Amino acid sequence: MNKLNGTTRTLRVITVALIGLTSLAVLGGCAAGGVKVASSTAIVTPAAPAAPVTPVAPVTPIAPPTFESDLTGVALNTVTNRFYVADAAGNGGPGTGEVLVFDAATNQLLDTIAVGAFPTGIAVNTVTNTVYVASINSQSLSVIDGATNAVTATLTSVGTNPVAVAVNPVTNKVYVADDGGGEDSSGAPVQNLTVLDGATNMVTSQLAIGGLSAISLAVNSKTNTVYVANVVGLAVVDGSKDTLIATLGSTSLQATDPNFYGAYGVAVDESTNTVYVANESTTNGLTVINGATNTVTESIPLYVLNASGVPVQSPARTLAVNPVSHMVYITMETEDMTQGKYVFSVFNGATSTVLGTVGLDSRAMGIAVSATTGIVYAVESQEVGVINITNGTIGISVP
């Protein structure tokens, strides 16, 4: 475990007027060479501003960090009220990796934990208080005790390119997606899903899931179903038998189904058994799937504004779902030119309506939302944006 060692992450609070929800923009910034949690608000245009919020004094910064950060993912533990951020450029610089541990009540950095090289996937089992980190360059999975922040195991039997990890807290199973590394008899790449017993850290099964490149994972713990986005489609796995039960989209290495052009991110609303896929496509950025029937119910284009204020379709990348409010947050690949910012879209799953976009300082690499507080955590390269979006009102999260 790597303690703070005098390095510091700065925090900054920005307050602006609150306006009603149409098109949202978050203000924030990142100190040079540093990681900070940017507590932000979002403005809604073109509505007239309401009375301004009383400004909050900025938090006294902790010391500047001694390295550049490359944040790649975020996971929440709503039981312990902590959030964890994967940093692909740890204290050893590029090629190393660490996990940043934050107190979600104060946004204060509590600890840093050394993990494998270039961590890309991170997940938390809230029942066992265990954090899992997949590191692609070291071909490993780090197991972290959330109570002590100590790495209790480093597993190397999780594939040649482990890129994503997910947990079913009900069955205590851990799933790791392997972005290829092998070929079948025809020379096609093989994408595998490794299944581990969370109690023993032992591999219980490994199955081929097809597709072009396994990128992200999601688990519905209520139905015991695992979903793997693999660029050209979506693999559906029965968690009780660890068997592939359906393949949505293309069954070849070519993206032939427009609902899954560049299927990159996947998330599940467990309360409605609805699956959402973010596509790196300019035509269908968001695909909505009925989890009971494994059928596509909607394909929804997502938009940003060009320099003239005209909506243009944008590819999507990652997404997160709040199963209480049924809001879906989808990161965009294209910059909104009117804001001069990259954004994430806000989609109301209950009404199938895109509510607007929230501006960020740079392209988001990961996103998560707390079903308890409604706060959204958007991970950018050197910043975690903390955005309070509750009942259609944009507010502020104060450290």
Secondary structure, DSSP 8 states (H G I E B T S, - for coil): -B--TT-----EE-------SSEEEE-----TT--EEEEE-EEEESS---S--------------SS---EEEEEEETTTTEEEEEEEEETTEEEEEEEEEEETTTTEEEEEEEESSSEEEEEEETTTTEEEEEETTTTEEEEEETTTTEEEEEE--S-SSEEEEEEETTTTEEEEEEEEEEE-TTS-EEEEEEEEETTTTEEEEEEE--SS---EEEEETTTTEEEEE-BSEEEEEETTTTEEEEEEE-SSSS---GGGTTEEEEEEETTTTEEEEEES-SS-SEEEEETTTTEEEEEE--EEE-TTS-EEE--EEEEEE-TTT-EEEEEESS-BTTTTBEEEEEEETTTTEEEEEEEESS--SEEEE-TTT-EEEEE-SSEEEEEEEETTEE-----
